[in-house]
Amino acid sequence: MQARIKNPVMLIPGALQALLALDKSTEAADVPYVTRKLIHLRASQINSCALCVDMHARELKAAGEKDERIFALAAWRETPYFTEAERAARALAEAGTRLADRPDAVPDDIWQEAARHYDEKALAVLVIQIALINAFNRLNATTRQMVGTWG
């Protein structure tokens, strides 16, 4: 398999920088790096974005994450490896990724559980990060960007 075209963010001047600037704008809020990367990995799994699954698993490994947390991410509800706050962020990420899967895209109980663990600014970061990784997933999966070709 090969990419259909060069990565779209490399073809449009300023596109990659704009997405990276959006990502950077969320760094100062109280959402740990690992939580953000777990969200990225889980959304990428859902969206079948091989490039992002590979990249974010490697980022988590480089950040010192244990293999069992990385390997069990797709089955996070059935494992003891994640904190309540991480679980709440993950549920929000899954709902925000699978918008069309239910009549109420992000049910109140999912939002309220996230709000129990994160303040308004941190919730804004989570929502931005969910939107951002979904944008990257759609760019990469649509154009079949290949694992190992990023960065």
N, C-alpha and C positions, 0 to 999 in steps of 0.2 A: 504494500500500500504506500502511496505517496500523497503529499499535500496537494489539494486542488489548485491552490494559488499560494503565493507567499503570504505570511500572516498579515491580515488586513491592517493591523495596527502599525505594521512596518511600511505599508504602502501609502498611508494617509499621513501627511506631515502633521506632527503634533498630537496624533491620536494616542500613542503609547504614553507620551509625557502627561497628557490630560488624565488618563486612567491612573497612572502612577502618582500623580499629584493628589487625586482623590483618595487613594489609598494612604498616602503620607499624611493627609489632613486628619486622619482618624487615630494616628499613633499616640497622641497626647492624652486621650481619654483613658478611663480606667477599665480597659478590656485587655487582658493579657494577650501577648503575642501568640501563645500556644492556643488559646481559645479561638482567636481569629483564624489560625491555620487549620484547626480542627473543623471549623465552619467551611473553610475553603475546600478541604479534602472531602467532607461529606457531600457538599453540593456537587462537587466534581464527580463523585461516584454516582450520584443520582442522574446527572446529566451525561454520563458516559464520556467525559472528556479525559481521554487517556493521558494527554500531555499534562493536564493539571493534576490528575491523580498522582502521577509519577512525581511531579515537581513538589507538590505539597507534602507528600509522604516523606520525600527527601528532606524538605525543610524541617519537618517535625523531628525526624531522626537527628538532623544536625543540631536542633535545639535541645537534644537530650531526652526526647520522648522515648518511652519504653516500647518495644515491639508490640506487646500485647495491646496497648492502647491504639496504636496505628492499625494493627491487623483486625481488631475487633470493632473498629469504628462503624462499619455498616450494620453491626448488630448491637449498637450501644445500649439499647434498652434492656438487653438480656445479659449485660456484663456489669461487674462491680467496679470497673476501672475509671469511671468518670464522676466528677463532683456534681452536686445538684445544680450549681450555676452553669457548668458546662452542658449538662443535660438540657437545661432550659434554653440555652443559646442554640443548641443543636436542634431542638424541637422547632424553635423559631426559624432557623435556617431551612429546615426541611419544609415547613409550611410556606415560607417565602420563596422557595424554589419550585414547589409543586402547586402553584397558584390555582390551576384549573382542576385539581383533584377533588375539590369539595365546594359546596355552595358558598360557604364562608371561608374564603381563602386562608385567612389566619384567624382561627377561632379565638374568642376572648380568653378561654382558659390557657391557651398557649401563650398569648400576650401577657396575661396576668402573672403567669409563672415566671416569665422572663423579667417582668417588672419587679417581681419580688427579689430578684438577685442583682438587678442593674438599675442605676438611676437613669433619668431621662437622657442625659448626654451619652451614657454608655449604650442605651437602647438605640439612639441615633447611629452610633458607630456600628452596632450589629446590623441594623437595617441597611446602612451604606455598604458594609462589607458583604452582605448577602447579595445585594444588587450588583456589586462590583464583580464578585466571583461568577455570578450567573452571566454577566456580560462577557467576561473572558471565556467561560465555557461555551457560550453560543458562538463566539468568534472562532474559537479553536475547533470545536466539533463540526460546525458547518463546513469549514474549509479543510477538515481532516488534517490538522497540524499534527506532526509526528512526535512521538515521545523522544526526548533527548535532543530536540532541536531548539529548545528555548534557552536563551541566556548564553 
